[in-house]
Amino acid sequence: MRPTNLTLMTDLYELTMMQGYFRNPTDQIVVFDAFYRTNPYNGGYAIACGLDQVIEYIKNLHFTYEDIQYLRSLNLFDEGFLDYLSGFHFTGDIWAIPEGTVMFPREPMLKVIAPIMEAQLIEPAVLNMLNHQSLIATKASRVCYAAKGDGIMEFGLRRAQGPDAGIYGARAAVIGGCIGTSVVLTGEMFGVPVLGTHAHSWIMSFPTEYEAFRAYAKVFPNNCILLVDTYDVLDSGVPNAIRVFREMREAGIPLKHYGIRIDSGDLAYLSKKAYKMLADAGFADATICASSDLDEFLIQSLKEQGAKINSWGVGTALITSKGHSSFGGVYKLAAVKNRGDREFTPKIKLSENTEKITNPGDKKIYRIYDKETGKIRADLICLVDETFREDQDLVIFDPVETWKKTKIKAGTFTLREVLVPVFKDGTCVYEDHSTTMEIRERCQKELNTLWDESRRFVNPHQMYVDLSDKLFKMKSQLLDEMGNESISK
Protein backbone atom coordinates (compact mmCIF):
# COMPACT_ATOMS: atom_id res chain seq x y z
CA MET A 1 0.00 0.00 0.00
CA ARG A 2 1.30 3.46 -0.93
CA PRO A 3 -0.89 5.93 0.94
CA THR A 4 0.85 9.13 -0.23
CA ASN A 5 1.46 8.39 -3.92
CA LEU A 6 -1.58 7.25 -5.84
CA THR A 7 -0.47 8.62 -9.21
CA LEU A 8 -0.94 5.28 -11.00
CA MET A 9 -4.42 4.94 -9.53
CA THR A 10 -5.76 5.88 -12.92
CA ASP A 11 -7.25 4.09 -15.90
CA LEU A 12 -4.92 2.99 -18.67
CA TYR A 13 -6.81 4.95 -21.29
CA GLU A 14 -6.00 8.20 -19.47
CA LEU A 15 -2.31 7.48 -20.04
CA THR A 16 -2.76 6.37 -23.64
CA MET A 17 -4.72 9.56 -24.35
CA MET A 18 -1.98 11.56 -22.65
CA GLN A 19 0.61 10.00 -24.96
CA GLY A 20 -1.67 10.82 -27.87
CA TYR A 21 -1.77 14.47 -26.82
CA PHE A 22 2.01 14.39 -26.28
CA ARG A 23 2.60 13.17 -29.83
CA ASN A 24 0.12 15.70 -31.20
CA PRO A 25 1.24 18.75 -29.25
CA THR A 26 -1.54 20.90 -27.85
CA ASP A 27 -1.60 23.86 -25.49
CA GLN A 28 -5.25 23.39 -24.68
CA ILE A 29 -6.55 24.43 -21.30
CA VAL A 30 -9.79 22.63 -20.47
CA VAL A 31 -12.65 22.72 -17.99
CA PHE A 32 -13.89 19.41 -16.60
CA ASP A 33 -16.92 19.12 -14.31
CA ALA A 34 -17.38 16.29 -11.83
CA PHE A 35 -21.08 15.91 -11.03
CA TYR A 36 -23.79 13.32 -10.47
CA ARG A 37 -27.13 12.94 -12.22
CA THR A 38 -29.57 11.58 -9.64
CA ASN A 39 -29.69 11.58 -5.85
CA PRO A 40 -28.77 8.25 -4.23
CA TYR A 41 -31.51 6.19 -2.51
CA ASN A 42 -34.15 8.10 -4.52
CA GLY A 43 -33.55 10.82 -1.96
CA GLY A 44 -33.73 14.58 -2.11
CA TYR A 45 -30.07 15.55 -1.65
CA ALA A 46 -26.50 14.33 -1.24
CA ILE A 47 -23.59 15.29 1.03
CA ALA A 48 -20.24 16.35 -0.45
CA CYS A 49 -17.36 14.33 0.97
CA GLY A 50 -13.91 13.15 -0.09
CA LEU A 51 -12.28 16.49 -0.87
CA ASP A 52 -9.71 16.06 1.90
CA GLN A 53 -8.33 12.95 0.21
CA VAL A 54 -8.47 14.61 -3.22
CA ILE A 55 -6.31 17.45 -1.90
CA GLU A 56 -3.69 15.05 -0.54
CA TYR A 57 -3.75 13.13 -3.82
CA ILE A 58 -3.15 16.23 -5.93
CA LYS A 59 -0.41 17.49 -3.61
CA ASN A 60 1.47 14.19 -3.96
CA LEU A 61 0.85 13.67 -7.67
CA HIS A 62 4.12 12.56 -9.24
CA PHE A 63 5.55 9.56 -11.06
CA THR A 64 8.26 7.74 -9.13
CA TYR A 65 11.18 5.94 -10.71
CA GLU A 66 9.36 2.66 -10.05
CA ASP A 67 6.23 4.01 -11.74
CA ILE A 68 8.18 4.92 -14.86
CA GLN A 69 9.89 1.53 -14.90
CA TYR A 70 6.55 -0.22 -14.69
CA LEU A 71 5.04 1.86 -17.49
CA ARG A 72 8.10 1.15 -19.62
CA SER A 73 7.57 -2.59 -19.09
CA LEU A 74 4.11 -2.35 -20.69
CA ASN A 75 5.71 -1.58 -24.06
CA LEU A 76 3.02 1.00 -24.78
CA PHE A 77 4.78 4.28 -24.13
CA ASP A 78 7.74 5.90 -25.89
CA GLU A 79 10.75 7.27 -24.06
CA GLY A 80 9.95 10.89 -24.79
CA PHE A 81 6.56 10.56 -23.13
CA LEU A 82 8.02 8.66 -20.17
CA ASP A 83 10.62 11.40 -19.75
CA TYR A 84 7.77 13.94 -19.67
CA LEU A 85 5.99 11.91 -16.98
CA SER A 86 9.11 11.78 -14.83
CA GLY A 87 8.78 15.54 -14.28
CA PHE A 88 5.00 15.63 -14.16
CA HIS A 89 3.10 17.67 -11.58
CA PHE A 90 -0.30 19.35 -11.44
CA THR A 91 -0.30 23.04 -12.48
CA GLY A 92 -4.01 23.75 -12.83
CA ASP A 93 -6.91 25.14 -10.82
CA ILE A 94 -9.53 23.19 -8.89
CA TRP A 95 -12.80 24.46 -7.43
CA ALA A 96 -15.01 22.27 -5.26
CA ILE A 97 -18.01 22.11 -2.97
CA PRO A 98 -16.62 21.90 0.61
CA GLU A 99 -17.03 18.67 2.54
CA GLY A 100 -20.19 18.42 4.58
CA THR A 101 -22.15 20.65 2.19
CA VAL A 102 -25.54 19.65 0.84
CA MET A 103 -25.49 19.25 -2.95
CA PHE A 104 -27.86 18.34 -5.75
CA PRO A 105 -27.81 16.60 -9.15
CA ARG A 106 -26.25 18.05 -12.29
CA GLU A 107 -24.26 20.78 -10.54
CA PRO A 108 -20.45 20.58 -10.45
CA MET A 109 -19.25 19.17 -7.13
CA LEU A 110 -15.70 19.73 -8.40
CA LYS A 111 -14.36 21.71 -11.35
CA VAL A 112 -10.89 21.31 -12.88
CA ILE A 113 -9.28 23.95 -15.07
CA ALA A 114 -5.92 22.67 -16.30
CA PRO A 115 -3.85 21.60 -19.30
CA ILE A 116 -5.70 18.73 -20.90
CA MET A 117 -3.18 16.01 -20.01
CA GLU A 118 -3.26 16.96 -16.32
CA ALA A 119 -7.04 17.18 -16.21
CA GLN A 120 -7.33 13.84 -17.98
CA LEU A 121 -4.99 11.91 -15.65
CA ILE A 122 -6.77 12.72 -12.40
CA GLU A 123 -10.29 11.75 -13.48
CA PRO A 124 -10.49 8.19 -12.05
CA ALA A 125 -8.92 8.98 -8.67
CA VAL A 126 -10.99 12.12 -8.12
CA LEU A 127 -14.21 10.28 -8.95
CA ASN A 128 -13.19 7.31 -6.81
CA MET A 129 -12.70 9.51 -3.76
CA LEU A 130 -15.70 11.78 -4.20
CA ASN A 131 -18.12 9.05 -5.27
CA HIS A 132 -17.53 6.64 -2.41
CA GLN A 133 -17.22 9.11 0.43
CA SER A 134 -20.16 11.25 -0.70
CA LEU A 135 -22.26 8.10 -0.92
CA ILE A 136 -21.42 6.99 2.64
CA ALA A 137 -21.85 10.49 4.09
CA THR A 138 -25.27 10.72 2.45
CA LYS A 139 -26.27 7.29 3.78
CA ALA A 140 -25.12 8.24 7.26
CA SER A 141 -27.17 11.44 7.19
CA ARG A 142 -30.27 9.40 6.39
CA VAL A 143 -29.61 6.86 9.14
CA CYS A 144 -29.04 9.67 11.67
CA TYR A 145 -32.20 11.45 10.54
CA ALA A 146 -34.20 8.28 11.19
CA ALA A 147 -32.76 8.08 14.72
CA LYS A 148 -34.21 11.52 15.59
CA GLY A 149 -31.32 12.69 17.73
CA ASP A 150 -30.14 9.35 19.14
CA GLY A 151 -26.45 8.64 18.70
CA ILE A 152 -25.43 6.51 15.70
CA MET A 153 -22.16 4.57 15.96
CA GLU A 154 -20.47 3.40 12.75
CA PHE A 155 -19.64 -0.30 13.13
CA GLY A 156 -18.94 -1.43 9.55
CA LEU A 157 -15.20 -2.10 9.16
CA ARG A 158 -15.39 -5.89 8.82
CA ARG A 159 -18.01 -5.60 6.07
CA ALA A 160 -16.41 -2.74 4.15
CA GLN A 161 -15.10 -3.29 0.63
CA GLY A 162 -11.45 -3.16 1.61
CA PRO A 163 -9.22 -1.08 3.95
CA ASP A 164 -9.74 2.31 2.29
CA ALA A 165 -13.50 1.85 2.22
CA GLY A 166 -13.44 1.02 5.91
CA ILE A 167 -11.12 3.85 6.96
CA TYR A 168 -12.38 6.68 4.76
CA GLY A 169 -15.94 5.36 4.80
CA ALA A 170 -15.93 5.64 8.59
CA ARG A 171 -14.74 9.25 8.32
CA ALA A 172 -17.49 9.98 5.80
CA ALA A 173 -20.06 8.39 8.11
CA VAL A 174 -18.98 10.69 10.93
CA ILE A 175 -19.21 13.73 8.64
CA GLY A 176 -22.72 12.57 7.71
CA GLY A 177 -23.75 12.59 11.37
CA CYS A 178 -22.45 9.52 13.23
CA ILE A 179 -21.10 10.29 16.71
CA GLY A 180 -18.08 8.03 16.23
CA THR A 181 -16.71 4.83 14.74
CA SER A 182 -15.33 1.50 15.84
CA VAL A 183 -12.35 1.95 13.46
CA VAL A 184 -9.36 2.83 15.63
CA LEU A 185 -7.18 3.86 12.66
CA THR A 186 -9.85 6.33 11.53
CA GLY A 187 -9.83 7.74 15.05
CA GLU A 188 -6.06 8.13 14.97
CA MET A 189 -5.91 9.61 11.46
CA PHE A 190 -8.82 12.02 11.71
CA GLY A 191 -9.38 12.71 15.40
CA VAL A 192 -12.88 11.27 15.63
CA PRO A 193 -14.30 9.41 18.67
CA VAL A 194 -13.76 5.65 18.70
CA LEU A 195 -16.55 3.62 20.26
CA GLY A 196 -17.39 0.03 21.11
CA THR A 197 -18.00 -2.49 23.86
CA HIS A 198 -17.31 -6.23 23.66
CA ALA A 199 -18.28 -9.23 21.56
CA HIS A 200 -20.23 -12.40 22.29
CA SER A 201 -16.89 -14.19 22.50
CA TRP A 202 -16.07 -12.23 25.66
CA ILE A 203 -19.17 -13.65 27.33
CA MET A 204 -18.55 -17.16 26.04
CA SER A 205 -14.93 -17.18 27.27
CA PHE A 206 -16.10 -17.02 30.91
CA PRO A 207 -17.79 -19.82 32.90
CA THR A 208 -20.97 -17.72 33.27
CA GLU A 209 -22.50 -14.61 31.76
CA TYR A 210 -22.57 -12.92 35.16
CA GLU A 211 -18.82 -13.44 35.63
CA ALA A 212 -18.15 -12.01 32.17
CA PHE A 213 -20.22 -8.91 32.95
CA ARG A 214 -18.62 -8.42 36.34
CA ALA A 215 -15.10 -8.72 34.90
CA TYR A 216 -15.87 -6.22 32.15
CA ALA A 217 -17.41 -3.76 34.61
CA LYS A 218 -14.31 -4.00 36.78
CA VAL A 219 -12.02 -3.12 33.88
CA PHE A 220 -14.29 -0.43 32.31
CA PRO A 221 -16.47 1.04 35.07
CA ASN A 222 -16.91 4.33 33.15
CA ASN A 223 -17.85 2.68 29.86
CA CYS A 224 -19.91 -0.31 30.91
CA ILE A 225 -22.25 -1.28 28.06
CA LEU A 226 -22.99 -5.00 28.40
CA LEU A 227 -24.01 -7.25 25.50
CA VAL A 228 -27.06 -9.12 26.78
CA ASP A 229 -28.17 -11.41 23.93
CA THR A 230 -25.50 -14.14 24.02
CA TYR A 231 -27.86 -16.61 25.69
CA ASP A 232 -31.26 -15.09 26.54
CA VAL A 233 -31.93 -11.35 26.69
CA LEU A 234 -34.77 -11.24 29.22
CA ASP A 235 -34.16 -14.39 31.29
CA SER A 236 -30.39 -14.10 31.56
CA GLY A 237 -28.73 -11.07 29.97
CA VAL A 238 -30.72 -8.20 31.48
CA PRO A 239 -30.99 -9.77 34.99
CA ASN A 240 -27.24 -10.36 35.08
CA ALA A 241 -26.57 -6.81 33.88
CA ILE A 242 -28.84 -5.44 36.61
CA ARG A 243 -27.00 -7.55 39.18
CA VAL A 244 -23.68 -6.05 38.12
CA PHE A 245 -25.06 -2.49 38.05
CA ARG A 246 -26.37 -2.95 41.61
CA GLU A 247 -22.96 -4.15 42.75
CA MET A 248 -21.33 -1.11 41.15
CA ARG A 249 -23.77 1.27 42.82
CA GLU A 250 -23.35 -0.42 46.20
CA ALA A 251 -19.57 -0.13 45.82
CA GLY A 252 -19.92 3.61 45.25
CA ILE A 253 -18.86 3.44 41.60
CA PRO A 254 -20.52 6.29 39.64
CA LEU A 255 -22.72 4.97 36.83
CA LYS A 256 -21.72 7.49 34.18
CA HIS A 257 -21.90 5.64 30.89
CA TYR A 258 -23.57 2.31 31.38
CA GLY A 259 -26.30 0.16 29.91
CA ILE A 260 -26.97 -2.78 27.61
CA ARG A 261 -26.65 -3.69 23.95
CA ILE A 262 -29.06 -6.00 22.11
CA ASP A 263 -27.74 -7.50 18.90
CA SER A 264 -30.52 -9.89 17.83
CA GLY A 265 -34.19 -10.72 18.14
CA ASP A 266 -37.26 -8.49 18.08
CA LEU A 267 -35.58 -5.23 19.01
CA ALA A 268 -38.79 -3.32 19.67
CA TYR A 269 -40.25 -5.95 22.01
CA LEU A 270 -36.98 -6.75 23.76
CA SER A 271 -36.01 -3.12 24.30
CA LYS A 272 -39.38 -2.26 25.85
CA LYS A 273 -39.24 -5.26 28.18
CA ALA A 274 -35.60 -4.58 29.04
CA TYR A 275 -36.34 -0.93 29.82
CA LYS A 276 -39.11 -1.88 32.24
CA MET A 277 -36.79 -4.31 34.01
CA LEU A 278 -34.03 -1.71 34.25
CA ALA A 279 -36.40 1.05 35.38
CA ASP A 280 -38.01 -1.15 38.03
CA ALA A 281 -34.52 -1.86 39.36
CA GLY A 282 -33.68 1.85 39.55
CA PHE A 283 -31.67 2.11 36.34
CA ALA A 284 -34.09 4.03 34.11
CA ASP A 285 -31.24 6.16 32.74
CA ALA A 286 -29.28 3.17 31.44
CA THR A 287 -28.38 3.28 27.76
CA ILE A 288 -30.18 0.73 25.61
CA CYS A 289 -28.14 0.21 22.47
CA ALA A 290 -29.24 -1.84 19.48
CA SER A 291 -27.30 -3.28 16.58
CA SER A 292 -28.14 -6.15 14.16
CA ASP A 293 -28.31 -5.21 10.45
CA LEU A 294 -29.90 -1.82 10.99
CA ASP A 295 -30.59 0.79 8.33
CA GLU A 296 -32.64 3.99 8.17
CA PHE A 297 -35.87 2.20 7.36
CA LEU A 298 -35.61 -0.30 10.22
CA ILE A 299 -34.61 2.41 12.68
CA GLN A 300 -37.56 4.53 11.56
CA SER A 301 -39.89 1.55 11.98
CA LEU A 302 -38.52 0.75 15.45
CA LYS A 303 -39.03 4.36 16.46
CA GLU A 304 -42.62 4.23 15.28
CA GLN A 305 -43.14 1.03 17.30
CA GLY A 306 -42.04 2.80 20.47
CA ALA A 307 -38.78 0.88 20.90
CA LYS A 308 -36.92 1.99 24.03
CA ILE A 309 -33.61 2.33 22.22
CA ASN A 310 -31.49 5.46 22.51
CA SER A 311 -28.22 4.36 20.93
CA TRP A 312 -27.66 2.56 17.65
CA GLY A 313 -24.73 0.67 16.15
CA VAL A 314 -25.01 0.54 12.37
CA GLY A 315 -22.55 -1.50 10.33
CA THR A 316 -23.10 -3.35 7.06
CA ALA A 317 -25.98 -1.30 5.69
CA LEU A 318 -24.09 1.94 6.28
CA ILE A 319 -20.56 1.13 5.17
CA THR A 320 -21.73 -0.80 2.07
CA SER A 321 -24.48 1.71 1.27
CA LYS A 322 -27.36 -0.73 1.30
CA GLY A 323 -29.95 0.17 -1.32
CA HIS A 324 -27.62 2.15 -3.59
CA SER A 325 -24.29 0.63 -4.51
CA SER A 326 -22.76 3.53 -6.44
CA PHE A 327 -22.91 7.32 -6.29
CA GLY A 328 -22.75 7.64 -10.08
CA GLY A 329 -20.55 10.71 -10.32
CA VAL A 330 -19.13 11.49 -13.77
CA TYR A 331 -16.40 13.78 -15.12
CA LYS A 332 -17.19 15.61 -18.34
CA LEU A 333 -15.44 18.12 -20.58
CA ALA A 334 -17.25 21.46 -20.49
CA ALA A 335 -14.97 23.97 -22.24
CA VAL A 336 -11.61 24.38 -24.01
CA LYS A 337 -9.27 27.20 -24.97
CA ASN A 338 -5.73 27.56 -26.24
CA ARG A 339 -3.20 28.94 -23.78
CA GLY A 340 -3.25 32.71 -24.12
CA ASP A 341 -6.87 32.92 -25.28
CA ARG A 342 -9.14 35.04 -23.11
CA GLU A 343 -12.33 33.02 -23.39
CA PHE A 344 -13.25 29.34 -23.30
CA THR A 345 -15.13 27.66 -26.12
CA PRO A 346 -18.05 25.76 -24.56
CA LYS A 347 -18.38 22.03 -25.22
CA ILE A 348 -21.44 19.82 -24.82
CA LYS A 349 -22.02 16.08 -24.78
CA LEU A 350 -25.16 14.90 -26.57
CA SER A 351 -27.18 11.82 -25.70
CA GLU A 352 -30.50 10.28 -26.54
CA ASN A 353 -31.07 10.29 -22.78
CA THR A 354 -31.94 13.87 -21.84
CA GLU A 355 -30.40 13.60 -18.38
CA LYS A 356 -27.02 12.71 -19.93
CA ILE A 357 -26.76 15.92 -21.95
CA THR A 358 -24.13 18.04 -20.19
CA ASN A 359 -24.11 21.73 -19.30
CA PRO A 360 -21.41 23.58 -21.27
CA GLY A 361 -19.00 26.31 -20.27
CA ASP A 362 -17.01 27.49 -17.27
CA LYS A 363 -19.60 27.63 -14.51
CA LYS A 364 -20.30 28.48 -10.89
CA ILE A 365 -23.22 27.82 -8.56
CA TYR A 366 -25.34 30.26 -6.59
CA ARG A 367 -27.36 28.83 -3.72
CA ILE A 368 -30.58 30.76 -3.09
CA TYR A 369 -31.86 30.82 0.50
CA ASP A 370 -35.19 31.97 1.81
CA LYS A 371 -34.26 34.96 3.96
CA GLU A 372 -36.93 34.34 6.61
CA THR A 373 -36.43 30.60 7.19
CA GLY A 374 -32.83 30.07 6.04
CA LYS A 375 -34.01 27.15 3.91
CA ILE A 376 -32.73 26.51 0.38
CA ARG A 377 -35.08 27.75 -2.34
CA ALA A 378 -33.02 26.58 -5.33
CA ASP A 379 -29.54 26.31 -6.81
CA LEU A 380 -28.70 28.36 -9.89
CA ILE A 381 -25.93 27.20 -12.23
CA CYS A 382 -24.53 30.08 -14.25
CA LEU A 383 -21.42 31.13 -16.14
CA VAL A 384 -18.47 32.46 -14.14
CA ASP A 385 -18.84 36.00 -15.46
CA GLU A 386 -22.43 36.31 -14.25
CA THR A 387 -23.45 38.03 -11.04
CA PHE A 388 -26.80 38.29 -9.29
CA ARG A 389 -27.91 40.66 -6.56
CA GLU A 390 -30.07 40.19 -3.50
CA ASP A 391 -31.63 43.65 -3.93
CA GLN A 392 -33.05 42.78 -7.35
CA ASP A 393 -35.86 40.40 -8.31
CA LEU A 394 -34.61 37.01 -9.46
CA VAL A 395 -36.48 34.92 -12.03
CA ILE A 396 -35.56 31.24 -12.25
CA PHE A 397 -37.01 28.55 -14.47
CA ASP A 398 -36.89 24.80 -14.96
CA PRO A 399 -34.29 24.05 -17.67
CA VAL A 400 -36.39 21.17 -19.05
CA GLU A 401 -39.95 22.35 -18.49
CA THR A 402 -39.11 25.96 -19.22
CA TRP A 403 -42.65 27.27 -18.72
CA LYS A 404 -42.25 26.61 -15.00
CA LYS A 405 -40.92 29.93 -13.71
CA THR A 406 -40.54 31.43 -10.25
CA LYS A 407 -40.04 35.08 -9.43
CA ILE A 408 -38.20 35.59 -6.15
CA LYS A 409 -38.71 39.13 -4.91
CA ALA A 410 -35.76 41.32 -3.98
CA GLY A 411 -35.01 41.37 -0.28
CA THR A 412 -36.63 37.98 0.39
CA PHE A 413 -33.57 35.86 -0.40
CA THR A 414 -29.85 35.58 0.17
CA LEU A 415 -27.18 34.22 -2.19
CA ARG A 416 -24.04 32.15 -1.61
CA GLU A 417 -21.51 30.81 -4.10
CA VAL A 418 -21.12 27.10 -3.41
CA LEU A 419 -17.87 26.30 -5.26
CA VAL A 420 -14.71 27.47 -3.50
CA PRO A 421 -11.11 27.64 -4.81
CA VAL A 422 -8.97 24.67 -3.78
CA PHE A 423 -5.92 24.81 -6.09
CA LYS A 424 -4.57 27.78 -8.03
CA ASP A 425 -1.78 27.21 -10.55
CA GLY A 426 -1.04 23.87 -8.90
CA THR A 427 -0.76 25.30 -5.38
CA CYS A 428 -3.30 24.45 -2.71
CA VAL A 429 -5.10 27.64 -1.64
CA TYR A 430 -7.85 25.98 0.37
CA GLU A 431 -7.78 27.66 3.76
CA ASP A 432 -10.40 25.59 5.58
CA HIS A 433 -8.50 23.65 8.22
CA SER A 434 -11.61 22.25 9.90
CA THR A 435 -11.29 18.99 11.78
CA THR A 436 -13.51 16.07 10.84
CA MET A 437 -15.74 16.80 13.84
CA GLU A 438 -16.02 20.46 12.79
CA ILE A 439 -16.99 19.35 9.29
CA ARG A 440 -19.62 17.15 10.94
CA GLU A 441 -21.02 20.23 12.69
CA ARG A 442 -21.07 22.07 9.37
CA CYS A 443 -22.94 19.19 7.80
CA GLN A 444 -25.60 19.30 10.52
CA LYS A 445 -26.12 23.01 9.83
CA GLU A 446 -26.28 22.31 6.09
CA LEU A 447 -28.90 19.61 6.59
CA ASN A 448 -30.98 22.09 8.57
CA THR A 449 -31.20 24.28 5.45
CA LEU A 450 -33.21 21.55 3.74
CA TRP A 451 -36.98 21.54 3.92
CA ASP A 452 -38.45 18.53 5.73
CA GLU A 453 -40.06 17.53 2.44
CA SER A 454 -36.60 16.99 0.92
CA ARG A 455 -35.48 14.72 3.76
CA ARG A 456 -38.36 12.25 3.81
CA PHE A 457 -37.47 8.76 2.58
CA VAL A 458 -40.47 8.20 0.30
CA ASN A 459 -41.05 10.49 -2.69
CA PRO A 460 -39.02 13.43 -1.35
CA HIS A 461 -39.24 16.88 -2.86
CA GLN A 462 -36.48 17.40 -5.43
CA MET A 463 -34.67 20.70 -5.00
CA TYR A 464 -34.74 23.00 -8.01
CA VAL A 465 -31.42 23.15 -9.87
CA ASP A 466 -31.88 25.76 -12.57
CA LEU A 467 -29.72 27.31 -15.27
CA SER A 468 -29.22 31.02 -15.73
CA ASP A 469 -30.81 32.49 -18.82
CA LYS A 470 -27.36 33.07 -20.35
CA LEU A 471 -26.23 29.49 -19.75
CA PHE A 472 -29.55 28.11 -20.97
CA LYS A 473 -29.26 30.08 -24.24
CA MET A 474 -25.67 28.88 -24.71
CA LYS A 475 -26.75 25.28 -24.21
CA SER A 476 -29.72 25.65 -26.54
CA GLN A 477 -27.55 27.23 -29.25
CA LEU A 478 -25.03 24.38 -29.08
CA LEU A 479 -27.82 21.81 -29.27
CA ASP A 480 -29.30 23.57 -32.30
CA GLU A 481 -25.92 23.80 -34.02
CA MET A 482 -25.15 20.13 -33.48
CA GLY A 483 -28.65 19.15 -34.52
CA ASN A 484 -28.33 21.09 -37.76
CA GLU A 485 -24.92 19.54 -38.34
CA SER A 486 -26.40 16.05 -37.99
CA ILE A 487 -29.17 16.89 -40.48
CA SER A 488 -26.68 18.24 -43.03
CA LYS A 489 -24.74 14.99 -42.85
Beta strands, then each sheet from edge to edge (+ up, - down):
strand 1: 28-35
strand 2: 46-47
strand 3: 93-96
strand 4: 102-103
strand 5: 110-115
strand 6: 151-154
strand 7: 180-181
strand 8: 224-227
strand 9: 258-262
strand 10: 287-290
strand 11: 311-314
strand 12: 330-338
strand 13: 345-346
strand 14: 363-370
strand 15: 376-383
strand 16: 394-397
strand 17: 405-408
strand 18: 413-417
strand 19: 420-424
strand 20: 427-428
strand 21: 464-467
sheet 1: 13+ 12- 1+ 5- 3+ 19- 20+
sheet 2: 2+ 4-
sheet 3: 7+ 6+ 11+ 10+ 9+ 8+
sheet 4: 18+ 14- 15+ 21+
sheet 5: 16+ 17-
end
